[in-house]
Amino acid sequence: MSDPFLIIPCSGIGKPFGTISREATYCVVEDLKKGETETICLSLLVMGDQDAKLSVKSHRCIAIDGCPNECAKKSLELSDAKLVANFRVIDILRENRNLKPKEVTFLDEDGRRLARILAEKIALKVDELNHKGVVS
């Protein structure tokens, strides 16, 4: 088995889309792709933490952004990360317009459903990349 993918969600504190990105990440790392994925905190990378910088350069990375600003993706690119995929919560929301998360500090039912949909897409991408033989 190759090195695990690093899933890096946006910080998006106080915003439901940021919460969805983090919840989807935990779903992938702790459940759907346990052992094949790990996560690190985006703020460590932004603050210049050397271990975080080394990790993103040596692992395949997937950015998860809440909004179109793509802070996670841009931070990974600036860190010369091995960025192999990126997802945006806003795109998942557009594909599922019937789901409208309302809460900020915790996810309501619609927010949890969106996070699960996103997590499943990320897990499929991990499978796809592993199947194609993309190795670190």
N, C-alpha and C positions, 0 to 999 in steps of 0.2 A: 504494500500500500504506500502511496506517495504521501508527501507532507500534506497536512490538512490545509484547506482553503481558509483564509481569514475573511470573515464577514465583518465589514465595518459600517455600522449604521450612523446616520447623522445624529447630532446632539439634539437639535430641535426641542430644547427644554421649554415647556409651557405651550407647546403646539401639538394638537392631536396627531398630525402626520409624523412628527418626530417620534412620538410614543408608539405609533404603528410600526415605524421602521425598527425600533428597538425590540418590540414584542415579536415581530417576524424573525428577527435575528436570533432571539432566544429560542424560539420554536425550532428553528433549523439546528442550532448548535446543541441544544439540550434534548431534542427529540428526533426530528426527521433525519438529520445527518450527523448524529452524535458520533464522535470519533473521526469523522471526515472533515469537520469544520471546527473553527475556534473563532473567537472574537477579541478585539481589543477596542479600547475606548478612543474615539476620534480625538478627544481633547488631548490625550497623551501625544498623539502625532502632531497636532497643531502647536502644542507647547514645546515641541522639539525633543521629546524624550528619545534618547538614543536607542534603547531597547525596542521601542515601537517602530522607529525608523528602520532598524535592522530587520525586524519582523516583516514589514511590508515589502521590503526589498527581496526577501528570501522566500516568501510564500505567495501563492496565487491569491489575489485579493478580489473581493466582490464588494462594491460600494452600494449602500442602500441610502437613498436620499428621500427626505420627506417632500421637498418642494423643488421647483424648477431651478433654484439657485445652485444645486448640486455641490454643496460644500464638501461632502464626503469624497465624491469623485475628484473634485479639484484638489483637495488636500492630498489625496493619494497620488495624483499626477505630479504635484509639486514635490513629493517625496520620492519620486522615481520608483514607485511601487510597481509590482507585477499585477496591474489591473487587468483582469480577464473578463469582467462583466460589471454592469451597474444597473440598478433598478431605481425607479422613482415611485413613491407612494402615490403621487398625484396621477400617474398613469394608471395605476391599479384602480384608483377612485373613478377615473373617467370610464374604465371598462365595466365598472360596477356602480353605476349612478344611483341605483336603488339603495345603496348603503351610504348613510350619512352620519359619520361619527360626530358626536356633540361635545363629549367631555374632554377635558384637557389633562387632568392629573391622573385619570384612570380610564381605561377603555370600556366603553359601553358595548353592547352586543354587536352593533354594526362595526365598531372599531376592531373588535376581536375577530369578526368574520373577515374583514379586510386584511388584518395581519396574517390570518391563516392562509388566505388566498395568495398573498405575497410570499409567505414562507414556502408554500408548495411550488411556486414558480422558481424560487431560489434553489430549492432542492432538485428540481428538474434540471436546472442549469448546471448544478454540480455534477449530476449524473451525466449530462451531455458532455461536459468538459472532460470528465474522467473517461468516458467512452471513446472520445476522440484521441485519447492518449496525450492530452496536454499535461506535461509533467513539469515539476519545478526543477 
